[in-house]
Amino acid sequence: MADQKGFALPISALVAASRRVTANGRAVAVAWELGQPVHDAQGRAVLGVCETDPELPGAALVSINGVVVAGRDDLAISTAAHELGHVIFDVPAALGTPVRRYRSVTTDPDALLDKRAAASERRANEFMGALLAPPVALHLRLLLHAHAERLRTVNAPHRGRPGSRVLASDNPTESVEGVMAALAIDFGVSERFVAVRLDRYGLVQGGVG
């Protein structure tokens, strides 16, 4: 398999870079909590929550369930990136309301990749995907691994690196799966995450089976 340089974003780096963000002209101070159990308003365990409170103007409170994501760096960073998407897209408007806002993600990792979710959740998912596996970087690593494995590529429309080819649809399934596993390691995410992004960017002819 191709040499892996690693494009994974550590959760510590994401937190450090996002303690204060500006979105839609609103400055937001982000308070992160990563180590404690997290529950929704009904007391059910969740992967993470993003909250605003009228008593804390200008602040977003983000918690990642340290118990549920223990030993799963891919799930921890995916959840954190999803919640950061809520901070950027949903919190600025919520700061202007006199009520507490509360968004949570279930303990099912598939919720972070669900195309059927509500619009705000899909938007947070898309932000998460583009942040953790950007289209050009993912495309370049895909081609590097494909070349090392002697997989066939073709010209086809895509949303990755301009002018580059994509993976052909007739490559051996096990070889494609091996490349996806390598990409998951490269970007610090799950193999299903990689499959969703490859489909989203059109980097495999006919889509990932």
Phi, psi and omega in degrees: 000152185299154176301133185254116180271336176085115177245011184295135177268115178293144180297329178297322179290320179298315180296314182298324183278349187235025177289339174216123181231159173237124181223130182053037178079002180252128174279132181233124172272127185251119177260118183259139172230120188246347192253353189255159172299147182231136181229155176276186184295340179266004178086009180272141178296139178226161178292318182195164177221154172232122185234152166232151183223127181300341178279352178235069184299137178082010184236147170240137180250116183242127179235135175246131185288099183296336179285313183291323184267004181304128180078003180236079181300326180296319180288323179296312182289325177296316179296316180297319180293322176298313180294325176296325175301320176295321179301315185286317189265331187249329185293318182307317178291324181292332182295339181269007182251153183273010182242157179285135177248142188216120177235134181226159177241131181299172179283358179277115180302333180296338179299334180284350183236008188285118179283347183266001183293167176301159186305316181294326178287319177298321179295317177295323177295318180294320175300313179304312183296315181290329179288315187274334178221075182300147188301316183291314180298317180296319180298314180298318179292323176300313181294324178297312179293321180298318178296317180297328181266003180058041177274153182276140176238158182221163171277128180198156178298142179200177179238032179257227181285122182304134176085354182269159180273169178240168181290132180289158184281346187258018177285152179302134184303317184294327178290319177297318179297323177296320178295318179296322178296320178294320178295323178299320178291317180306314188259002176068033181231180180277162177295325177295322176304312179300316181301318179296317181291322177299318176294316183299322182268356179068037187268357175234123181304124181079359179090164178280127182291000000 
